Amino acid sequence: MAVPKKKVSPGRKKIRRQFYALSPVGYVTCPNCLEHKRPHRVCTCGYYDGRQVVQPKTRNDATTA
């Protein structure tokens, strides 16, 4: 049966657990609409890398589709 040979001190435990923390998510600003978005993703306005790649959906397009 696996049993620890020595007690793990609280400081040692914290050092081990500090790497489990979540890193904050980075955001960039869209140069076209100035909206915050996740990097390497198409913005809601349809622009990616300074050019339009997708036509943004309007309310009329969403109801007929």
KOLBAPA-49655 format. One record per atom (N, C-alpha, C, O, CB): atom name; residue in three letters; x, y, z. Coordinates in Angstrom, 2 decimals. Glycine has a CB too. Example, Ala and Ser with C-alpha at 12.3 -4.5 7.8 and 13.67 -1.06 7.14 Angstrom:
KOLBAPA-49655
{vexba N,ALA,{13.19,-5.69,7.80}}
{vexba CA,ALA,{12.30,-4.50,7.80}}
{vexba C,ALA,{13.20,-3.30,7.80}}
{vexba O,ALA,{14.24,-3.32,8.46}}
{vexba CB,ALA,{11.31,-4.47,9.05}}
{vexba N,SER,{12.85,-2.25,7.08}}
{vexba CA,SER,{13.67,-1.06,7.14}}
{vexba C,SER,{12.90,0.03,7.87}}
{vexba O,SER,{13.41,1.14,8.04}}
{vexba CB,SER,{14.08,-0.60,5.72}}
END
This chain:
KOLBAPA-49655
{vexba N,MET,{0.84,-1.17,0.00}}
{vexba CA,MET,{0.00,0.00,0.00}}
{vexba C,MET,{0.89,1.24,0.00}}
{vexba O,MET,{1.86,1.31,0.75}}
{vexba CB,MET,{-0.96,-0.01,1.22}}
{vexba N,ALA,{0.57,2.22,-0.83}}
{vexba CA,ALA,{1.40,3.42,-0.96}}
{vexba C,ALA,{1.08,4.39,0.17}}
{vexba O,ALA,{-0.05,4.85,0.32}}
{vexba CB,ALA,{1.18,4.09,-2.32}}
{vexba N,VAL,{2.10,4.69,0.96}}
{vexba CA,VAL,{1.95,5.63,2.07}}
{vexba C,VAL,{3.13,6.60,2.01}}
{vexba O,VAL,{4.26,6.17,1.81}}
{vexba CB,VAL,{1.90,4.87,3.46}}
{vexba N,PRO,{2.89,7.92,2.19}}
{vexba CA,PRO,{4.00,8.86,2.17}}
{vexba C,PRO,{4.96,8.60,3.33}}
{vexba O,PRO,{4.52,8.34,4.45}}
{vexba CB,PRO,{3.49,10.29,2.22}}
{vexba N,LYS,{6.27,8.69,3.08}}
{vexba CA,LYS,{7.25,8.46,4.14}}
{vexba C,LYS,{7.30,9.62,5.10}}
{vexba O,LYS,{7.52,9.43,6.30}}
{vexba CB,LYS,{8.61,8.22,3.55}}
{vexba N,LYS,{7.11,10.85,4.60}}
{vexba CA,LYS,{7.18,12.03,5.47}}
{vexba C,LYS,{6.00,12.93,5.19}}
{vexba O,LYS,{5.41,12.90,4.10}}
{vexba CB,LYS,{8.51,12.79,5.27}}
{vexba N,LYS,{5.66,13.75,6.18}}
{vexba CA,LYS,{4.57,14.71,6.04}}
{vexba C,LYS,{4.99,15.81,5.06}}
{vexba O,LYS,{6.13,16.28,5.08}}
{vexba CB,LYS,{4.19,15.32,7.42}}
{vexba N,VAL,{4.06,16.22,4.21}}
{vexba CA,VAL,{4.32,17.32,3.28}}
{vexba C,VAL,{3.94,18.61,3.99}}
{vexba O,VAL,{2.80,18.78,4.39}}
{vexba CB,VAL,{3.52,17.14,1.93}}
{vexba N,SER,{4.91,19.51,4.13}}
{vexba CA,SER,{4.66,20.76,4.84}}
{vexba C,SER,{3.72,21.65,4.02}}
{vexba O,SER,{3.63,21.50,2.80}}
{vexba CB,SER,{6.00,21.50,5.12}}
{vexba N,PRO,{3.01,22.58,4.69}}
{vexba CA,PRO,{2.10,23.47,3.96}}
{vexba C,PRO,{2.80,24.29,2.88}}
{vexba O,PRO,{2.23,24.53,1.81}}
{vexba CB,PRO,{1.41,24.41,4.93}}
{vexba N,GLY,{4.02,24.73,3.14}}
{vexba CA,GLY,{4.75,25.49,2.13}}
{vexba C,GLY,{5.06,24.68,0.90}}
{vexba O,GLY,{4.94,25.16,-0.23}}
{vexba CB,GLY,{6.03,26.03,2.71}}
{vexba N,ARG,{5.46,23.42,1.11}}
{vexba CA,ARG,{5.76,22.53,0.00}}
{vexba C,ARG,{4.49,22.26,-0.82}}
{vexba O,ARG,{4.54,22.19,-2.05}}
{vexba CB,ARG,{6.36,21.21,0.50}}
{vexba N,LYS,{3.37,22.11,-0.12}}
{vexba CA,LYS,{2.11,21.85,-0.79}}
{vexba C,LYS,{1.70,23.05,-1.65}}
{vexba O,LYS,{1.20,22.87,-2.76}}
{vexba CB,LYS,{1.01,21.53,0.24}}
{vexba N,LYS,{1.91,24.27,-1.15}}
{vexba CA,LYS,{1.56,25.48,-1.91}}
{vexba C,LYS,{2.44,25.64,-3.14}}
{vexba O,LYS,{1.98,26.06,-4.19}}
{vexba CB,LYS,{1.67,26.72,-1.02}}
{vexba N,ILE,{3.73,25.30,-2.99}}
{vexba CA,ILE,{4.63,25.39,-4.14}}
{vexba C,ILE,{4.17,24.44,-5.24}}
{vexba O,ILE,{4.21,24.80,-6.42}}
{vexba CB,ILE,{6.09,25.05,-3.72}}
{vexba N,ARG,{3.74,23.26,-4.87}}
{vexba CA,ARG,{3.27,22.29,-5.86}}
{vexba C,ARG,{1.97,22.76,-6.51}}
{vexba O,ARG,{1.78,22.57,-7.71}}
{vexba CB,ARG,{3.07,20.93,-5.21}}
{vexba N,ARG,{1.09,23.36,-5.73}}
{vexba CA,ARG,{-0.22,23.74,-6.24}}
{vexba C,ARG,{-0.24,25.07,-6.99}}
{vexba O,ARG,{-1.23,25.38,-7.65}}
{vexba CB,ARG,{-1.19,23.81,-5.12}}
{vexba N,GLN,{0.82,25.86,-6.90}}
{vexba CA,GLN,{0.79,27.16,-7.54}}
{vexba C,GLN,{0.75,27.05,-9.06}}
{vexba O,GLN,{0.35,27.99,-9.74}}
{vexba CB,GLN,{2.00,27.98,-7.12}}
{vexba N,PHE,{1.15,25.91,-9.61}}
{vexba CA,PHE,{1.13,25.74,-11.05}}
{vexba C,PHE,{-0.24,25.34,-11.57}}
{vexba O,PHE,{-0.45,25.30,-12.78}}
{vexba CB,PHE,{2.15,24.70,-11.46}}
{vexba N,TYR,{-1.18,25.04,-10.69}}
{vexba CA,TYR,{-2.52,24.67,-11.12}}
{vexba C,TYR,{-3.40,25.88,-11.38}}
{vexba O,TYR,{-4.52,25.73,-11.89}}
{vexba CB,TYR,{-3.17,23.79,-10.07}}
{vexba N,ALA,{-2.94,27.08,-11.06}}
{vexba CA,ALA,{-3.75,28.28,-11.20}}
{vexba C,ALA,{-4.06,28.55,-12.67}}
{vexba O,ALA,{-3.24,28.27,-13.54}}
{vexba CB,ALA,{-3.03,29.50,-10.57}}
{vexba N,LEU,{-5.24,29.08,-12.93}}
{vexba CA,LEU,{-5.64,29.42,-14.29}}
{vexba C,LEU,{-5.01,30.74,-14.70}}
{vexba O,LEU,{-4.95,31.68,-13.91}}
{vexba CB,LEU,{-7.17,29.48,-14.40}}
{vexba N,SER,{-4.56,30.80,-15.91}}
{vexba CA,SER,{-3.99,32.05,-16.41}}
{vexba C,SER,{-5.11,32.90,-17.00}}
{vexba O,SER,{-6.08,32.35,-17.54}}
{vexba CB,SER,{-2.87,31.79,-17.46}}
{vexba N,PRO,{-5.02,34.22,-16.93}}
{vexba CA,PRO,{-6.08,35.06,-17.47}}
{vexba C,PRO,{-6.14,34.96,-18.99}}
{vexba O,PRO,{-5.12,34.79,-19.66}}
{vexba CB,PRO,{-5.88,36.53,-17.04}}
{vexba N,VAL,{-7.35,35.06,-19.52}}
{vexba CA,VAL,{-7.57,34.96,-20.95}}
{vexba C,VAL,{-7.24,36.29,-21.60}}
{vexba O,VAL,{-7.69,37.34,-21.13}}
{vexba CB,VAL,{-9.03,34.53,-21.25}}
{vexba N,GLY,{-6.46,36.26,-22.66}}
{vexba CA,GLY,{-6.09,37.49,-23.35}}
{vexba C,GLY,{-7.13,37.88,-24.38}}
{vexba O,GLY,{-7.73,37.02,-25.03}}
{vexba CB,GLY,{-4.74,37.33,-24.02}}
{vexba N,TYR,{-7.35,39.17,-24.52}}
{vexba CA,TYR,{-8.28,39.69,-25.52}}
{vexba C,TYR,{-7.56,40.72,-26.37}}
{vexba O,TYR,{-6.63,41.38,-25.90}}
{vexba CB,TYR,{-9.53,40.31,-24.84}}
{vexba N,VAL,{-7.99,40.86,-27.60}}
{vexba CA,VAL,{-7.47,41.89,-28.50}}
{vexba C,VAL,{-8.64,42.72,-28.98}}
{vexba O,VAL,{-9.80,42.31,-28.87}}
{vexba CB,VAL,{-6.69,41.27,-29.69}}
{vexba N,THR,{-8.35,43.90,-29.51}}
{vexba CA,THR,{-9.38,44.79,-30.01}}
{vexba C,THR,{-9.45,44.67,-31.53}}
{vexba O,THR,{-8.43,44.71,-32.21}}
{vexba CB,THR,{-9.11,46.26,-29.59}}
{vexba N,CYS,{-10.65,44.51,-32.05}}
{vexba CA,CYS,{-10.86,44.43,-33.49}}
{vexba C,CYS,{-10.57,45.81,-34.09}}
{vexba O,CYS,{-11.13,46.80,-33.63}}
{vexba CB,CYS,{-12.32,43.96,-33.83}}
{vexba N,PRO,{-9.71,45.90,-35.11}}
{vexba CA,PRO,{-9.41,47.21,-35.69}}
{vexba C,PRO,{-10.58,47.80,-36.47}}
{vexba O,PRO,{-10.60,49.00,-36.73}}
{vexba CB,PRO,{-8.21,47.11,-36.59}}
{vexba N,ASN,{-11.54,46.97,-36.86}}
{vexba CA,ASN,{-12.67,47.46,-37.65}}
{vexba C,ASN,{-13.77,48.04,-36.77}}
{vexba O,ASN,{-14.20,49.17,-37.00}}
{vexba CB,ASN,{-13.23,46.34,-38.51}}
{vexba N,CYS,{-14.24,47.28,-35.78}}
{vexba CA,CYS,{-15.37,47.73,-34.96}}
{vexba C,CYS,{-14.96,48.09,-33.54}}
{vexba O,CYS,{-15.80,48.52,-32.75}}
{vexba CB,CYS,{-16.43,46.65,-34.92}}
{vexba N,LEU,{-13.68,47.93,-33.19}}
{vexba CA,LEU,{-13.13,48.25,-31.86}}
{vexba C,LEU,{-13.78,47.45,-30.74}}
{vexba O,LEU,{-13.86,47.91,-29.60}}
{vexba CB,LEU,{-13.29,49.72,-31.59}}
{vexba N,GLU,{-14.25,46.26,-31.06}}
{vexba CA,GLU,{-14.85,45.37,-30.07}}
{vexba C,GLU,{-13.78,44.39,-29.58}}
{vexba O,GLU,{-12.90,44.00,-30.34}}
{vexba CB,GLU,{-16.08,44.60,-30.66}}
{vexba N,HIS,{-13.85,44.00,-28.31}}
{vexba CA,HIS,{-12.90,43.03,-27.76}}
{vexba C,HIS,{-13.27,41.64,-28.25}}
{vexba O,HIS,{-14.45,41.27,-28.28}}
{vexba CB,HIS,{-12.88,43.08,-26.21}}
{vexba N,LYS,{-12.25,40.87,-28.64}}
{vexba CA,LYS,{-12.48,39.51,-29.10}}
{vexba C,LYS,{-11.29,38.65,-28.72}}
{vexba O,LYS,{-10.22,39.16,-28.39}}
{vexba CB,LYS,{-12.71,39.47,-30.63}}
{vexba N,ARG,{-11.48,37.35,-28.76}}
{vexba CA,ARG,{-10.39,36.42,-28.49}}
{vexba C,ARG,{-9.45,36.42,-29.69}}
{vexba O,ARG,{-9.90,36.57,-30.82}}
{vexba CB,ARG,{-10.93,34.99,-28.22}}
{vexba N,PRO,{-8.14,36.26,-29.46}}
{vexba CA,PRO,{-7.21,36.27,-30.59}}
{vexba C,PRO,{-7.38,35.05,-31.49}}
{vexba O,PRO,{-7.80,33.98,-31.03}}
{vexba CB,PRO,{-5.79,36.34,-30.07}}
{vexba N,HIS,{-7.06,35.21,-32.76}}
{vexba CA,HIS,{-7.10,34.15,-33.78}}
{vexba C,HIS,{-8.52,33.66,-34.02}}
{vexba O,HIS,{-8.72,32.48,-34.34}}
{vexba CB,HIS,{-6.21,32.99,-33.37}}
{vexba N,ARG,{-9.50,34.53,-33.87}}
{vexba CA,ARG,{-10.89,34.18,-34.14}}
{vexba C,ARG,{-11.53,35.29,-34.96}}
{vexba O,ARG,{-11.12,36.45,-34.87}}
{vexba CB,ARG,{-11.68,33.94,-32.82}}
{vexba N,VAL,{-12.53,34.94,-35.75}}
{vexba CA,VAL,{-13.24,35.93,-36.55}}
{vexba C,VAL,{-14.10,36.77,-35.62}}
{vexba O,VAL,{-14.76,36.25,-34.72}}
{vexba CB,VAL,{-14.11,35.26,-37.65}}
{vexba N,CYS,{-14.08,38.08,-35.83}}
{vexba CA,CYS,{-14.87,39.00,-35.01}}
{vexba C,CYS,{-16.34,38.89,-35.40}}
{vexba O,CYS,{-16.66,38.34,-36.46}}
{vexba CB,CYS,{-14.36,40.48,-35.17}}
{vexba N,THR,{-17.22,39.40,-34.57}}
{vexba CA,THR,{-18.66,39.36,-34.87}}
{vexba C,THR,{-19.01,40.24,-36.06}}
{vexba O,THR,{-20.05,40.05,-36.68}}
{vexba CB,THR,{-19.46,39.80,-33.66}}
{vexba N,CYS,{-18.15,41.20,-36.40}}
{vexba CA,CYS,{-18.40,42.04,-37.58}}
{vexba C,CYS,{-17.97,41.33,-38.87}}
{vexba O,CYS,{-18.24,41.84,-39.96}}
{vexba CB,CYS,{-17.66,43.38,-37.44}}
{vexba N,GLY,{-17.31,40.17,-38.77}}
{vexba CA,GLY,{-16.93,39.39,-39.94}}
{vexba C,GLY,{-15.51,39.60,-40.40}}
{vexba O,GLY,{-15.11,39.04,-41.42}}
{vexba CB,GLY,{-17.84,39.69,-41.05}}
{vexba N,TYR,{-14.72,40.39,-39.67}}
{vexba CA,TYR,{-13.35,40.68,-40.08}}
{vexba C,TYR,{-12.37,39.77,-39.35}}
{vexba O,TYR,{-12.54,39.44,-38.18}}
{vexba CB,TYR,{-13.02,42.15,-39.81}}
{vexba N,TYR,{-11.33,39.37,-40.09}}
{vexba CA,TYR,{-10.23,38.61,-39.52}}
{vexba C,TYR,{-8.96,39.03,-40.24}}
{vexba O,TYR,{-8.92,39.02,-41.47}}
{vexba CB,TYR,{-10.47,37.07,-39.64}}
{vexba N,ASP,{-7.95,39.39,-39.50}}
{vexba CA,ASP,{-6.65,39.78,-40.04}}
{vexba C,ASP,{-6.77,40.97,-40.99}}
{vexba O,ASP,{-6.08,41.03,-42.01}}
{vexba CB,ASP,{-6.00,38.60,-40.76}}
{vexba N,GLY,{-7.66,41.91,-40.67}}
{vexba CA,GLY,{-7.79,43.14,-41.43}}
{vexba C,GLY,{-8.62,43.03,-42.70}}
{vexba O,GLY,{-8.70,44.00,-43.45}}
{vexba CB,GLY,{-6.48,43.62,-41.78}}
{vexba N,ARG,{-9.24,41.88,-42.95}}
{vexba CA,ARG,{-10.08,41.76,-44.14}}
{vexba C,ARG,{-11.36,41.03,-43.78}}
{vexba O,ARG,{-11.40,40.24,-42.83}}
{vexba CB,ARG,{-9.33,41.04,-45.28}}
{vexba N,GLN,{-12.40,41.29,-44.55}}
{vexba CA,GLN,{-13.69,40.68,-44.27}}
{vexba C,GLN,{-13.72,39.28,-44.86}}
{vexba O,GLN,{-13.50,39.09,-46.06}}
{vexba CB,GLN,{-14.86,41.54,-44.83}}
{vexba N,VAL,{-13.99,38.30,-44.01}}
{vexba CA,VAL,{-14.01,36.91,-44.45}}
{vexba C,VAL,{-15.41,36.31,-44.36}}
{vexba O,VAL,{-15.68,35.29,-45.01}}
{vexba CB,VAL,{-13.04,36.08,-43.62}}
{vexba N,VAL,{-16.29,36.91,-43.57}}
{vexba CA,VAL,{-17.65,36.39,-43.39}}
{vexba C,VAL,{-18.60,37.57,-43.43}}
{vexba O,VAL,{-18.32,38.63,-42.87}}
{vexba CB,VAL,{-17.78,35.61,-42.04}}
{vexba N,GLN,{-19.73,37.38,-44.10}}
{vexba CA,GLN,{-20.77,38.41,-44.06}}
{vexba C,GLN,{-21.48,38.33,-42.72}}
{vexba O,GLN,{-21.98,37.26,-42.36}}
{vexba CB,GLN,{-21.78,38.24,-45.25}}
{vexba N,PRO,{-21.55,39.42,-41.96}}
{vexba CA,PRO,{-22.24,39.35,-40.67}}
{vexba C,PRO,{-23.74,39.16,-40.87}}
{vexba O,PRO,{-24.33,39.74,-41.78}}
{vexba CB,PRO,{-21.98,40.63,-39.85}}
{vexba N,LYS,{-24.34,38.35,-40.02}}
{vexba CA,LYS,{-25.77,38.07,-40.12}}
{vexba C,LYS,{-26.57,39.21,-39.52}}
{vexba O,LYS,{-26.21,39.76,-38.48}}
{vexba CB,LYS,{-26.12,36.74,-39.42}}
{vexba N,THR,{-27.64,39.57,-40.19}}
{vexba CA,THR,{-28.57,40.56,-39.65}}
{vexba C,THR,{-29.78,39.82,-39.11}}
{vexba O,THR,{-29.87,38.60,-39.25}}
{vexba CB,THR,{-28.98,41.61,-40.73}}
{vexba N,ARG,{-30.69,40.54,-38.51}}
{vexba CA,ARG,{-31.87,39.88,-37.94}}
{vexba C,ARG,{-32.74,39.26,-39.02}}
{vexba O,ARG,{-33.31,38.19,-38.80}}
{vexba CB,ARG,{-32.69,40.87,-37.13}}
{vexba N,ASN,{-32.85,39.89,-40.19}}
{vexba CA,ASN,{-33.67,39.34,-41.27}}
{vexba C,ASN,{-33.05,38.06,-41.82}}
{vexba O,ASN,{-33.78,37.12,-42.14}}
{vexba CB,ASN,{-33.84,40.37,-42.38}}
{vexba N,ASP,{-31.72,38.01,-41.93}}
{vexba CA,ASP,{-31.05,36.80,-42.42}}
{vexba C,ASP,{-31.23,35.65,-41.44}}
{vexba O,ASP,{-31.39,34.50,-41.85}}
{vexba CB,ASP,{-29.57,37.07,-42.65}}
{vexba N,ALA,{-31.22,35.95,-40.16}}
{vexba CA,ALA,{-31.32,34.89,-39.15}}
{vexba C,ALA,{-32.73,34.29,-39.13}}
{vexba O,ALA,{-32.88,33.09,-38.89}}
{vexba CB,ALA,{-30.97,35.44,-37.77}}
{vexba N,THR,{-33.76,35.11,-39.36}}
{vexba CA,THR,{-35.12,34.58,-39.30}}
{vexba C,THR,{-35.47,33.78,-40.54}}
{vexba O,THR,{-36.26,32.84,-40.45}}
{vexba CB,THR,{-36.12,35.71,-39.11}}
{vexba N,THR,{-34.92,34.13,-41.71}}
{vexba CA,THR,{-35.25,33.41,-42.93}}
{vexba C,THR,{-34.41,32.16,-43.10}}
{vexba O,THR,{-34.80,31.25,-43.83}}
{vexba CB,THR,{-35.08,34.30,-44.13}}
{vexba N,ALA,{-33.26,32.08,-42.45}}
{vexba CA,ALA,{-32.37,30.93,-42.62}}
{vexba C,ALA,{-32.81,29.76,-41.79}}
{vexba O,ALA,{-32.17,28.71,-41.82}}
{vexba CB,ALA,{-30.96,31.29,-42.28}}
END
